[in-house]
Amino acid sequence: MSPSNVKEWLSYGKMLLKKSEIESYSIDAEVLLMTVLNFTKTELFTKDSHILSEEETEKYIKFLEKRKNFMPVQYIIGKCEFMSLDFNVNQSTLIPRCDTEILVEYAINSIKKNKFKTVLDIGTGSGAIAISIAHYCPNTKVTAADISENALKTAKKNAEKNAVSQKIDFIKSDIFENITSKYDIIISNPPYIKSDTIKTLMPQVKEYEPISALDGGSDGLYFYKKIISECKNYLNKNGELLFEIGYDQSLEISKLLSEKNFTEIKTTKDYAGLDRVVSSVYK
């Protein structure tokens, strides 16, 4: 007998994803069904006798098939949460990760402490960094740059969704190519995975997320080198340069900054105790 109500379909979904070796099978099956039914998590269990319609059944089965093939849940449902804000995501952009919240929290604290007014986010993607800063630092003006037209379209929609469109300028730019102003803070979460390492990543990353947003060149440092070498033309005196980094890149990036006479170079760790953010000051 095939599943019919919420309880049965939830059990089926968990079993299917577990067999497909999806580690997060339980929560994924729940999130997908909640999305199909527009239920809260509480409703998922208090309304477990609800019979799925034919349309709901078809949609849930499609969702499960996509997840079974390792498509990230965020891409399947088209959204995710970051810094307690809601973002649309698609395969033109990386999925914002909680580790990047360390970078954003550092930037917000620095902006408030130093009364910074202008921010440049290089490689904005979904706009998660730029939009979060615009939301939590209401006195700032943010510029969000990306080389991808599709990423910028997504970021603009997310700015509208979070009511900060008026505070962000979106610019199509290959790093500094079309940037003409100077800023108090330049912030970036650039591609930093070594080219040869990409093939070893989990299927849900290497097969679905944009490679251009992952590939940092042969040493993983291509974008850091380019930004560090050019950014002084776009950074105000006593301004800050902030990067998200890979767990093993702190020493190399700190050295690059030091060679370009940046000062107050500091590394901040993420929730797992790994190096995640490098900050520096331009004197």
N, C-alpha and C positions, 0 to 999 in steps of 0.2 A: 504494500500500500504506500502510495507516495505521500509526502508531507502535505499538510493543508494549513495548519494554524501556525502562529508565531513560534510557539515552543518547538514544534516539530521541524520547522524550517531552520530555526537557530541551531538545533541539534545536528541537522543535516549539513549545514554550512560549516560548522566546526569540524565535523568528521571529514568532510571533503578537503578542507584546507590542511588539516593535520596530516592526512594521507599524502598530500602534495608537499609535505615538509616545510610548510609555512610556520615559522617559530611562533609568530604572534597570532596563530589561527583563531584563538578564542575571541580576543578583542576585535580582530578584523571582521569576523563573521557578525559580531554585534554591531559594529559601526556601519557596515554595509547594509544590514537590515534596518537599522535605525534611519539611515538615509532614505532607503526605499519607502518606508512607511511614514517618514517625518515624525518619528517617535523620539521622546527622550529616553535615556537609559532606564529610568523608573518605569515608563510606560511599556518598555520592552518586556518587563517581567510582570507588571500588573495587568497587562492586556494580552497575556500569552495565549489566550484562546481565540484571539482575532483571526479570522480566516482570510488569507491573502487572496486578493482578486487575481484574475488571470494576468492583468497588466503588471501588478506588483510581483507576481511569481516570475514572469519572464525577465523583469528588470533585475531581480535578485539573482537569478541563475546567471545572467550575463555578467553581473558584478563578480560573482564567485569564480566564473571562468577566467576573467581577467586577473583576479588575485591569484588564482591557481597557477597562472603563467607568470607570476612574480611582478605584475604591474603594481606599483605602490598604491596603497589605499587612497592617499591624497590625490593622485591623478584620477583614480576611478570616480571619486565623489566630487572632484574639482575644487577642493578647498582644504585649508588647514588653519591652525591657530598659531600665532607667533606674538609674543609679548602681550598676551591677552587680547589680541586683535584678530579679526577674521580676514583671511586672504584667499582670493581665488588663485588656483595654480593649474598649470597645464604643462605639456612637455616642451614648451618653449623656455621654461624657467626651472631652475633648481627648486627643490622643495625646501623651504626655510627650516633649519634645524635648531633645536634648543641650544646647542653650543654657540650659535651665532648670537643668542641673547646676551651672552657674556660681553661680546663686542659692543652691542647696542647699549647695554647698561653702563659700560665704561664711558661710552661717548656721552650719554645723557648726564651722568655725574660730572663729567669734565665741562660740558656746555654750561651747566648750572653754576658750577664753582667759578668758572672763568668768565661768565656772562658772554660767551661766544654767541655770535649772531648768524654766521653763515656756515653752511655745511655742504660739502661735495661728496656724494656717494658714487664711487666708480664701480661699474658693473652691477647695476641695481637689480637686475633680474625681475623678480616679482614685485620689487619695491619694498620688501619687508623692512630693510634697514632705514631707508629714507622716510617711509611712512611712519614707522615707529618713533623716529626722532621728531618728526613734525608733530605727531600727536602728543608726545610727552614733554616737548620743549616748545610751547606755543609762541615764544618770542623769536624763534629761529626762522630763517629762510633756507630752504634746502634745494640743492640741484642734484638731480638723479640722472646719471649718464649710463648708457649701454649701447653696444654696437648692434644689438639685435632689435629690429623693428617690432617683431612679435612680442619680445619681452617688454618693450616699452608700452605696447598696447595693453598688456596685462597689468603692468605697474600703474598705468593711468586709471584703469578701471578700479584697481585696489585703492588708489588715492580717493576716488569718488566714493567708494564703499565706506571708507573710514573718515570721510568728511575733511580731508586735508588738501584737496586739489589746489586750492588757492595759495597754499604755502610751499608748493613744490614746482620747480621748473624741470621738465623732462627734456633731455637732449640726446639725440643720436650721436654717439661719439666713440671712436676707438681710443680709449683711455683719454688723453688730453686733446685729441685732434680738433674738436670743435668747442673746447672750453676757452673762454676769454677773460673770466673774472678771477679774483683771488678770494680765498676762503680762510676762515678761522680753523676749521677742521676738514681734513680730507680723510675719508674712511673707505675701506675696501675689504671685501671678502672675495679676492680674486681666485681664478682657477689655480690650484696649487698641488695637484696630484701629478707625479711623474708620468710621462707618456707610457712608459713600459709597464707601469703599475695598473693602469686602467683595466687591462684585460683580466686582472685578478680580483676586481671588485665584485661585490654581490650582484647577481643578475638584476635585481630590482633597481640598481644604480646604473650599471654599465649598459643595460639594454633599454632603459627608458628615459633617464635624465640626459639633458643635452651635453654631449662630449665637450663642446666648446666652452662650457662653464665648469668643466672638471680638469681639462688638460693644461697643466702648467709648464709644458715643455720637458725636455730631457732631464733636467734637474729639479723641476717643480718650482723654479724661482723666476721664470721668464717675466711674469707680470710684476713681481716685487721689484726686480732690477729696473724695469722700465719706469714704473711709478716713482721709485726713489730717485732715479737719475733726473727726472723731469719735473718733479712736483714743486720745487722751490720757486718756479715761475708762477705758481698758482696758490701758494700758501703764504698767508700773512706772517709777519714777524711774531714770534712767540705762539705761532699756531701749532696744531698737533696733527701728526700723521698716525693713523690707527689701522692696523691690519688684523684680520683673522688669519691664523697660520695653521699648518699641519703640526701634529704633535712633536715632530722631530726637526722643525725648521727654525726654532728660536735663535740658536747661536749663529746660523748663517745669515738670517735676516738682520739680527742685531749688528753683525759685523758690517753688512752692506750700509746700514744707517750710520754707523760710526764713521765709516769711510767718507760719507757725504756730510760729515760734521753735524749730524743730528745729536741732540743731547737728551738727558733724562730718559734714556732707553730702558723700558721696563717690560717684563713678560708677566702676563696674568694667566692663571690656570682655569680650566673649566671645572664642571661639577665632578668629573672623574679624576681630577688631579693632574690632567695633562696640559701642557702648554697650549694656549689657545689664542691669546691676543698679544701683539707687540705694539706698544705705544712709544711715541717719541715726540720731541719738541724741536721746532725750527727756530733758532735764535738769530 
